[in-house]
Every structure is written in C-alpha cells, then in structure tokens.
Amino acid sequence: MSYQEAGSTGVLEEPEECAICGDEFTENDDTFTLSCKHKYHTKCIMLAVESSSSKKTTYKCPYCRTTIDNVPLFSKQIPIRNVHKEYNNYVNKFIPFPEFKQFLNTETQCCALVFSQHYKNDKNQDVFLISDSTRQCNRKKMKNNDFFCSIHNKKFGEIDLSKSVYFFP
C-alpha cells in the first residue's frame, strides 16, 4: 500500500485501509492514529503492540517503521513494561482485583492471565505476577462462572479473583 496523489495538487492522501488487516476504513470503525500520523483500526494496532512488545523495548509503526514514543494503552489492555508509560504507575505495587479489572474484559472473556506466575502470599492471597508477555485469556468465560473459561476453571476454579492481587515487578 502506498500514498496516492490527490489530483493535480500533489497533496498526499491518507491510505483508505488499515495497513495491518487490509480492510478499508468505514465511518463507524474505531480507529487510532499514531504520532507518525498513520491510522489503524484500534483493535489491529492494539494486537500489533501486544505481539511485538515482549520482543522489543521500543515500538515502531507497522507501516513506516518510525519509533513511537508514547504507545497508547487501550481500554481493556494490560500495561507492558518499556512500552506503556502507564506501567510505571504500578511498578512494585500489589494491585487488588477491583482496580486491576480495568485492564480486563470481564464481561465475556475468561479473566485468567496467560504467561503469568501465580502463588499464595503470607496473607493467603492469590498473587499473579505480571510479565512483559502477560495477556488475558481470549476464550469466552463459562456461562455459570464469574471468572473463567472451561480450561482455566480446572486450574483456578477455587480462586476468588475478587480477593486476588496483581504485582507489576
């Protein structure tokens, strides 16, 4: 995909499609424009940031490869060290579930974390360590379950997440 010249003015127009998924933008699409001025579907850029974040300490625009200094933290996304500036607000803190759930889709998705370590602390609380690659499980939670999908219910079914804490090292 490349920029197209707009008539005889020589002004460059924005691409009419997302450079990640290739779908054309529509009026109702939720889009995000990076500091380099390239526009993407919000969900596409969010997934691109997540998939590349554990491999790098800087994030580059998927289209022009310009380094993006302030990668956005989207709704229902766990902050990533060295990628999201918001991560620094939580470093070395134990965050209770009522505060942590702002980073999760608790309506329909399983609330288990993938690539996270779990242990019990001396207060008998369930603690989940947040790493650079920690993500929310993308499976739908069970209809009769407050927190988990069928797979994670077998592993964490006895845990009451409302009493859990999350630690950002």
C-alpha positions in Angstrom: 0.0 0.0 0.0 1.3 3.5 -0.8 0.1 7.0 -0.5 -1.8 8.3 -3.5 -1.5 11.7 -5.1 -4.7 13.8 -4.8 -5.3 15.2 -8.3 -3.0 17.9 -9.6 -2.4 19.4 -6.1 0.3 16.9 -5.3 -1.1 16.6 -1.7 -0.7 13.1 -0.3 -3.9 11.4 1.0 -4.2 9.0 3.9 -4.5 5.4 2.9 -8.1 4.3 2.9 -7.4 1.0 4.5 -5.7 -0.4 7.7 -2.1 -1.4 6.9 -2.4 -4.3 9.4 -5.6 -6.1 8.3 -6.0 -4.6 4.9 -9.7 -3.7 5.4 -11.0 -0.4 4.2 -12.0 2.1 6.9 -15.7 2.8 7.3 -17.4 5.6 9.1 -18.2 3.5 12.1 -14.7 2.0 12.6 -12.9 2.6 15.9 -9.5 3.9 14.6 -6.4 5.2 16.2 -3.7 7.5 14.6 -0.1 7.0 15.8 2.2 10.0 16.3 3.6 9.3 12.8 0.1 10.1 11.5 -0.6 6.5 10.3 -4.2 5.4 11.1 -5.2 1.8 12.1 -8.2 0.0 13.5 -7.8 0.3 17.2 -8.0 -3.5 17.7 -5.4 -4.1 15.0 -2.9 -1.7 16.5 -3.6 -3.0 20.0 -2.8 -6.6 18.9 0.3 -5.5 16.9 1.6 -3.7 20.0 0.9 -6.7 22.2 2.5 -9.2 19.9 5.7 -7.3 19.4 6.1 -5.9 23.0 7.7 -8.9 24.6 10.5 -8.9 21.9 11.4 -5.2 22.0 11.9 -2.2 24.3 10.7 0.2 21.6 7.7 0.1 19.3 7.7 1.0 15.7 4.8 1.9 13.4 4.0 -1.2 11.3 3.8 0.9 8.2 6.7 3.4 8.2 8.8 1.8 11.0 9.1 5.2 12.8 9.7 4.7 16.5 6.6 5.6 18.5 7.5 7.2 21.8 4.1 7.1 23.5 2.4 3.9 22.7 -1.3 4.2 23.7 -2.7 2.0 26.5 -6.1 1.0 25.1 -9.1 0.1 27.1 -9.0 -3.5 28.4 -5.3 -3.9 27.8 -2.7 -4.8 30.5 0.2 -2.2 30.6 3.5 -3.6 29.3 6.9 -2.6 30.8 9.0 -0.4 28.5 6.1 0.1 26.1 3.3 1.9 28.0 4.2 4.8 30.2 1.2 3.9 32.5 3.2 0.7 33.6 5.3 3.0 35.8 2.2 3.8 37.9 2.1 0.2 39.1 5.7 -0.9 39.4 6.4 -2.8 42.6 2.8 -2.5 43.8 0.2 -5.1 44.6 -3.0 -4.1 42.8 -6.3 -5.5 44.1 -8.6 -7.1 41.5 -11.2 -4.3 41.7 -8.5 -1.9 40.4 -6.8 -4.4 38.1 -10.0 -5.4 36.3 -9.9 -2.1 34.3 -7.3 -3.9 32.2 -9.6 -6.9 31.5 -12.7 -7.6 29.5 -14.6 -9.1 32.5 -18.0 -9.1 30.6 -17.5 -12.0 28.3 -13.8 -13.1 28.4 -12.1 -15.5 30.8 -10.3 -13.5 33.4 -7.3 -15.9 33.6 -3.9 -14.5 32.7 -1.7 -16.2 30.2 2.1 -16.0 30.8 1.7 -15.0 34.4 3.0 -16.7 37.6 0.7 -17.5 40.4 1.4 -18.0 44.1 -0.1 -17.5 47.6 1.4 -14.8 49.7 1.8 -14.8 53.6 -1.7 -13.3 53.9 -3.1 -16.3 51.9 -4.0 -14.0 49.0 -3.7 -15.3 45.4 -0.9 -13.2 43.7 -0.4 -13.0 40.0 2.9 -11.7 38.7 2.6 -9.5 35.6 5.3 -10.0 33.0 6.1 -8.4 29.6 4.1 -11.1 27.9 1.2 -11.4 30.3 -2.2 -11.4 28.4 -5.8 -12.1 29.2 -7.1 -15.4 28.1 -9.1 -14.9 24.9 -11.6 -17.6 25.4 -15.2 -16.9 26.5 -15.9 -17.5 30.1 -18.3 -20.2 31.2 -22.0 -19.2 31.4 -22.2 -20.2 35.1 -18.8 -18.9 36.1 -17.9 -15.4 37.3 -14.3 -15.5 36.1 -13.0 -18.4 34.0 -13.4 -20.4 30.7 -13.7 -24.2 31.0 -9.9 -24.8 30.7 -8.9 -22.2 33.3 -11.8 -23.2 35.6 -10.0 -26.6 36.1 -6.8 -24.8 37.2 -8.1 -21.8 39.0 -11.7 -22.7 39.8 -11.2 -22.4 43.6 -9.7 -18.9 43.3 -11.9 -15.9 44.1 -10.4 -13.3 41.9 -12.2 -10.5 43.7 -9.8 -11.2 46.6 -6.7 -11.6 44.4 -3.8 -9.1 43.9 -1.6 -8.4 40.9 2.0 -7.5 41.1 4.0 -5.5 38.5 7.7 -6.2 39.1 
